Amino acid sequence: MRGIFGFLSIIIALGVGMYIYSKQAQSSSAIAGATNPQAAINITGVKSDLMSIAQAERRYFASEGKYISLDEIISTHYITVARQRPPYTYDVQIGSGGFHVVATRSGDNIGGTPAQLSVDENMEFQTSE
């Protein structure tokens, strides 16, 4: 009899654990702006790439006094990030006194991902649907 209660308590504990795990996975996906775990992983990678590109722009500005295009950043070896992370492609938009590193999604919206993500010279992220 004690063996049955022990087995049932293990099953109940596993059920509670799985429930908590599923709620954590859902909330972490929602934070990243996505509705499924794979989309959340992609968005996290894109945000990391944007941050790396923005930091390279800031380093270049600190040493040269101007902002440059993504192609120039890559060719001068300030960064080793690829120009895209499918379905997103990257671009640097330079303005007077600042820049925006923009990731633009091509194709359909899969998993609730934003159409565009960008980061500026103040390292602030913006998204657009």
Secondary structure as UniProt FT lines:
FT   HELIX           2..31
FT   TURN            32..33
FT   HELIX           37..64
FT   HELIX           70..75
FT   TURN            76..77
FT   STRAND          84..85
FT   TURN            86..87
FT   STRAND          88..95
FT   TURN            96..97
FT   STRAND          98..105
FT   STRAND          116..120
FT   TURN            121..122
FT   STRAND          125..128
//
